[in-house]
Amino acid sequence: MDRIQAKGYMNQLLLIKDDPHGHFIGELLEIITEPKKPWRGKLKIKYIVKLGEPSVSEVISTPVYKENEIVEFAGNKLAPLSLAKLPESYDHSHANVIADRLAAIFKEQKELQVEENQLLVYLKNENLDRLLHSAANENLEHIPYVFYESGSRYLLIDEHETTLDLADCPFEFKWRGKKKDMLGYYVGEGIFRSHDGEEYRPSEGETIYIDKKQFDPYFILQNELDPSSLDLFEATLKDYHIDHKDLIDCHNSLLLQLLQSNGQKSFKGVNFLTYRTHTGQIIVQHHYERTLNEDASDHVFDRYEFTSDNGKRSVVTYVSNISNKPT
């Protein structure tokens, strides 16, 4: 709106488009003109028409202008009002803006739901639903890494540019074979060996996958336990009618010690495991001792203390090379 046009709207309501702060309706109180400068209007805020853009933290802020606040705006932010009916008050206009936005969101959700249902029916009719589920599950369960060679080092780098050095890497890997996906381990010099004994040397830039569960502290704990100790632990879980899937929290202090070991050969501490079923909650304190020996078998001690929320309690102990019994 130019200042000549604005003179015809003195003491009348105008639309204020003050993006990204939102849109408002205000009463034009004064036209301000200065030589060689764009004109400005002084307006009294009356209503809200549109909320401002969310902040960087994605939080919707309260309106920057309050009811009856007097604010100056550049003339190019002002426009004639086209509303057929004005809200009852500033607060009513605020509520109406939110209600209109919610209605638009609900409409979008309904349209997306219809489109989703149409796509699912189409997938089923075209016999593609099995392939979709397979691809979706793979994306959920596996982390893709790109294989790189840097001098004498062989590396994997993920999408966040996190680097994993393959030297002495204990993870199980997955890669695309000629006819099927292969699982195996890294054996050195840029070579992976499958469980079937087939060797694979990826080219630089090829994708290698790691199952996400291998980064899970509870999965790592299960793999760290001696097979006999794990059997004893799982048998006691069954006595409490619980399973690994019932875990809700795992504090693996042994993993933290191993990651910070710097050549340390002896470890001692407690892991805390919490399980929950429809019948109640069980807490397990796993007391452990580990001594790593180069010329003899490692010393392993595990004591599992089970306590249920109904007062049931039991303790089972495992010591390497010694008969293990519940206490």
Protein Blocks (a to p, Z undefined) as FASTA:
>chain_A
ZZklmmmmgoiacddddbfkbpcddddfbdcddehiacddddddfbdfbdcdddfkopac
ddfbdghiacdddfklgccdfbfbdcfblklmmmmmmmmmmmmmmmmmmmmmmmmmmmmm
mmmmnopmmmmmmmmmmmmmpccdddddehjaccdddfkopacdfehpabdcddddfkbc
cddddebjhiacdfkopacdddehiacdddfklmpmklmmmmmpcfklmmmmmmmmmmno
pafklpcbdcdfklmmmmmnnopabdcdddddddddfkbccdddddddddddfkbccddd
dddddddfeopacdddddehiacddZZ
